[in-house]
Amino acid sequence: MRLITRRGNAIFLHNSQFLLRIRTFITLCICGYILLVIYSFIKHPATNKVVSSKTVNDDSETTTWQPVIFKESKLAHWLLDGLKGIEVGASAHNPFGLDTINVDFTNGTSIFKEDEIKRAGKSVKVDALTYGDCLCLLPFPDESQDFVISSHVIEHFYDPIKTIKEWLRVVKPGGYVYIIAPHKERTFDINQTRTTLNELIERNKQPRPITWQTHFTFWITDDLIELCNHFNWTIAATQDFDDKVGNGFTVVIRKDLKRKLKEKALIVQNISPKFKYSFKSSADNKS
């Protein structure tokens, strides 16, 4: 009888230790998950957050957007501070903080303006309108601006070649065309087929088709660089991870020099997601 009792106590003790280990393991897993969630919020704060708020008239809950503003680009400030230029498609939630005229294809309501107001709680004033079959023609004289800058805009144009040529037209010699485009592998375009150089060249030969879609072009960084090299456009700076929104890339074109505008041409290479800069003088680059 004593032997049975001892065996029973041993089994009970063994089971208790096993259950204790299980509880400890589950507790550690829960703590680890909580820490991971906290880390993700700290690491990636620039995302739209949905919060609940109560209406004035009753106790029912409504879902609203908390305004989120993306940080300004250090590279854009480095190259363009002190200059005057054009921003194509400026938005309140994605400001550059530069001396610019805001150009857009409409000063009325559009899906982009609605999204801008939802994200930032306001919209920026449109100073001038684009026009033409590709909505990319700028109402400014030749060589009248120090730079043209855009963020997540060029993918909406059917003919990027015509667009960039138009932007270069209004830029002074030595000026910049600063482009941030969404990287196909880091956005909802990930399943789209990359747009080839040959396809863009064919588009440039034909009028824009009567169709509506939000994105016409799907690139990775090398694709826009290839386009620039094909047309011998001088690349002043590149970022594989843009330092603005963070899910795109940056390519800065410098218009061939006839007179010095500002000695800030740089080559920015091997940019990591942490946005650590590696600068190299471009004094020997072809201008």
N, C-alpha and C positions, 0 to 999 in steps of 0.2 A: 504493500500500500504506500509506504514511504517512497519507494522507487518510482511509482506512478506519479506521485505528487511532485517529486523533484523533476521528473521529465516534463510534466505539465508546466511547472514554473519556468523551466528552461525554454520551452517552446514559446510561452507567453512573452518572456524577456526578449527572445530573438525577434518575434513579430513586432514588438514595441520598437526595437531598435531599427527595424526595417521601415516601419511607418514613419519614424522620426527622420530617417534619411530621405524618404520620399517627400515629406513636408518641407525639409530644408532645401531640397532640389527645386521644388515648385516655387518656394519663396525667392530663391536666387534668380530663377527665370523671370518672375514678375518684376523684381527689382531691375534686372538687366533691361527688360523691355521698357520700363519707365525711363531709365537713364538714356536709352536710345532715342526715345521720343523727344525728351528734353534737348538732347544734343542736336537732333535734326532741326528743331525750331531755332536754336542758337546759330547753327551753321548756315541755314538758309532762311533768313528772316524776310527777304523780299519776295513774298508770295501773297496772293490775295487771300484774305482770311474772311470767313463767313461768320458773322456774329448774330445773335438773336436780340431783338429789341421789341419793346411793347409799344403799341400805337397809343396816340393821345386819347382817342375816343372810347376805347374799350380795353379789355385785358387780353385780347388775342395777340399772339406773337407773330412777328413778321421777320423775314430774313433780309438783312441788309449787307452791303459790302463796306468793309473798313478800308478807307483810303490807304494805298500803298504807293510810295514814290521810289523809283529806282535811283540809285546813286549816279552822280555825274562821272564822266569819263576822264581819268587822269591824262590819258594820251591825247584826247581832244583838247583839253586845256593846255597841254604842253605845246601842241602844234598851232593852236588857233587863238589863244588868248591875245587880245590887242588887235585882232583883225575883225573885219565886218563881212558878213556873208549871208547865205540863205540856208534855212533849214526846210527841207521838203517833208511834209507830213509830221510836223511837231506835235507832241502830245504832253498834256499836263503831268501824266504819271511817269514820263520818261524824259525829263529835261536835261539839256546839256549845259545850261548856264552860260551861253555864249552870246555875243552881239549879233543877232540874226533877225532876218525878215522871215516870217512864217508863210510858206507857200503850200497850198493844198488844192485838190481838184474841186472842192466845194466848201462854201462857208455855211452851208445848211446842215440839216440832220443826215447822218449816214450811220451805218453799222459801226464804223470806226469811232465816230464821235460819241455814239451811245456807249460804246465800250470804254472810251476815255473818261466820260463822266461817271460811269459806274465804278471805275478803278480809282479815280483821283477826286471825285466829287465836283469837278469843274472841267472846262475845256479851254484851250488856249485860243486867242484871237487869231483869225486868218487874215493876213495882210495883203496877199495877192493870190490869184487863181492861176493854175496851169491850164493848158488848152491843147488842142490838136488831137489827131486820131489815136494817139497813145497816151493822151493826158500827161505828157511829160514836157511839153514846150513851156519855157519860162518867159515871162513878160519883162525881160531885162536886156539891155544892150550887150553886145559882145565885150568880153574882158572888162566887166564892170564890178565884179565881186572878188573878194579875197578867197572865198571858199564856198562850196556847197556841201552840206552835211545831211545825212539821213540815217535813220535807224529802223530796221525792219520795215522798209518801204519798197526797195527795188524789186522784191519778189512779186509785188502786185502789178508790175508793169509787164506787158506782153513782150516788149522788145527792149531788153536791157542795153543792147548796143546803142540803139538810138537814144535811149535815156542818158547813158553816160556821156555820149558825144555832145548832147545838149547841155549837160551840166558843165562839161569842159568848155563849151562855147562861151558861157557867161563868166568863167573864172579868168582872172588876170594871169599873165605869164608868171610862173612860180607859185601860183595858188594851188589849192588843194580840193580834191573831190574825196570826201570822207564817207565811206560806206560801211555800215554794219548790216549784215544780212544773217538770217537764221541759218544755223548749221543743220543740214538735213538729218543728221544722226542724233541731234539733241533736241528735236522738237517733234510735234505731232506729224511732221512730214517724213518720219523715219521709214515708212513703208513705200514712199514714192520713189520712182526711178530718177536717178540723177540726170539733170539736164546737160546735154553734151554741147561742146563748142559748135559742132556742125549744125545742131538744131537751132542754136541762137543765130548763126549766120543765115540760115534759111528763113527764120522769122524776119530778120532784118530786110530781106528782099521782098517781103509780101506785106500787104496791108493787114491791120489787126482784124481778126475774125470777130463777128458779132457773137460774143459769148461772154458769160459771166462766171468767173471763178475767183476765189480769194488769192490763191498763189499760182503763178504761171511757171516759176523757176524754182528748182530744187538743187541746191549746191552744197558742197563742202568747200573748205577754204581753197584747196588747190584748183577748183573749177574756176573761180573768179580770177585767181592769179593767172591761170592759163589764158583766159580771155584778155587780160591786160597785156600779157606777153605777145599774144597774137597781133594786137593792134599797136604794139610798141609804146604802150602807156607806161610812163615811169612810176614804179611803185616806191612810195616814200616810206611806208610802214605797213606792217601786217600784225595781226593777232589771231592766233588759232582759236583762242577763247577771248571774246570781247570783254572789256572791263566795264561794260555798261549794264546790260541785262544779264549777260553771262551764258546764254544758250545759243549765241551766234558767233560770228567771226568778223574781224575788221580788216579791210583793205583800204589804204589811203593812196590815191593817185596824185602825183604832182605834175601840173601842167608844165610842158617844156619851157625852160627858162629863156626869156629874152632880156629880162631885167630882174635883178634880185628883189624878191618880195620880203622874205624873212628866212634867215638862215637857221632853220629848225628841221631840215629833212633828216629823217632817221630811218634806220632799219630795225624793226622790233621783231625778234625771232624767238621761237621756242617759248611762247607764253604759256604758262601752266594755268590750271583753273584758279590758282591762288594769285594770279596776276602779278608775278614777279617779273620785272622788266630786265631785258638785256639789250642795251643800246649799242649801236655801232654807227660810227660816222659814215655818211653817204657822200662825202666830198669827192670820192673817186667814181661815183655812179654816173651813168650816162644821163645827162640832163636835156 
